[in-house]
Amino acid sequence: MDIMLELGEELLSSGAEVNRVEDTLCRIGFAYGAKKVNVFVITSSIVMTVIFSDDEELTCTRRIMRSVSTNLSRLEQLNNLSRICNEHTPDIGEVKARLKEITTHKPTRFFEYTGSILASGAFAVFFGGTIFDGIAAAFFGAIICLLSRIFAPVCPNRVFYYFSTAFLVGIGISITASLITLLHSDKIMIGDIMLLIPGIAITNSIRDMLIGDTLSGTMRFIESLIWAVAIAGGFMLAIAVTGRIAL
Amino acid sequence: MIIIQQLITAMLGSLGFALIFHVSKKYLISAAFGGFVCWGVYLLAAEFLSGFFFAPFVAAVVSTLYSEISARCFKAPTTVFLIPSVIPLIPGSSLYYAMHYAVSGDYLQFKSFGTQTALVAFGMAVGISLVSGIFAVVFRTIRVKHAMPDK
C-alpha cells in the first residue's frame, strides 16, 4: 500500500497526468490480488482504498506538497517499474529497492543548462529574432536556469518565484537591449518566456478537463493561469521600470 | 528561407525542452524530430486553413499521432514524445504581445492578441485530447478482449 502511494506520488510529481496515475495504481492493485481498488487522484492528493479477497479493507491518503518538476526519464522508469509489477508481481522489498534507485538518481544539471540555452536561443530566432537575439536569449536562458536552482527553494511559493524571476530577467534584457541597439528586446523576451511559461501545464489541464477529470483539470488550469499572470506581470513591471515601452 | 529557419529552430527548441525535461538519450532524436513534424504540419495547415484555431488543431493532431506511434514503437509513455513535440505550438509570442499592449494601454490590440493566445492553446488541447482519447478507446477495447481482471 505504502509503496503504491509512494509510486503514485513520484509519478505525479514527475509530471504524469492524473488519469495515468489512477490507471497505474489500479492495475498494480489488481496485480497484487486486490478484489477492488478505488483510487482518487487530484494534483495535490491521492486517496486510495483497496479491498482484498478476504474482505480486508485498507484506505490510505497522501497529501502531495511538492510541486511538479517534469522529469520524463524518471516518468519512463516508473512506468517500466509498474509494468514489471503488473506482469511479474515481484515481492515488496524488491519493488521498494527499485523505487528508491529510481528516485535517488539525480539528473545531471548539465543537460538542464544545455537545454535551457538551446531552447531559449532557438525560440528567439524561431519567432523572428536575429542570430544575435538568439545568443542573448540563450544567455538569459542560462540565467533563468541558474535562478531556478538557487531561487526556487528559497521562495515561499511558485507565484512569487515566477514573478521575481520574470522581473529580474526582464530588467536584465531591457538594459542589455538598450545598451546594444542591435538587439530586439521583444524577441529575446519571447524566447525566454517560452522557457518559463507553463504551456504544458495549461495544455495538460485542458486535456484533463476534456477527458473527464474536471476537478484536477480545473485546479491545474487555474494554477497555471496564475503562474502565467505572474510571469507576464514580472516582465511588464520590468518593462515599465526600465521605461522602454516601445517595440 | 524563413520556413527552413523556423523548422530548424523548432527542432532545436524541442531538443532543448527534451533536455530540460530529462528525456532519456535514446529518445532525444525522435522527440526533437517531433518538433520538426509539428511545425511542418502547422505551416502546411496554416496555408489552407484560416483562423487561429484550426492550424494548431491539425498540428496537434498529427504530433499526437506521431507521439502515440513512437511511444508504441519504443515502449515508452506517450508524454515523453508528446511534450517536446508540441512545444513549438505554444503561443509564447502572442502572449508577449498581449502583455505588451496591456502595459502600453492599447486594449484593442491586447484583446486581439489575448484571444489569439487563448484560441491557439485551446486548439492544441482539443487536438491532443481528441487523438489520445481515440487511442485510449481503441486500446481499452483491445485490452478488454484480452480479459482484464473483473471489476
Interface residues (C-beta under 8 A of the other chain):
Chain A: G15 A16 E17 R20 F30 K36 T70 N71 L72 S73 R74 L75 E76 N79 P107 F111 E112 T114 G115 S116 I117 L118 A119 S120 G121 A122 F123 V125 F126 F127 G128 D186 M189 I190 I193 M194 L195 I197 G199 I200 I202 T203 I206 R207 L210 I211 A228 A232 F235 M236 I239 A240 I245 L247
Chain B: Q5 Q6 T9 A10 L12 G13 L15 G16 F17 A18 L19 I20 F21 H22 V23 S24 A76 P77 T79 V80 I83 V86 I87 P88 I90 P91 G92 S93 L95 Y96 Y97 M99 H100 A102 V103 S104 A121 F122 M124 A125 V126 I128 S129 S132 G133 M148 P149 K151
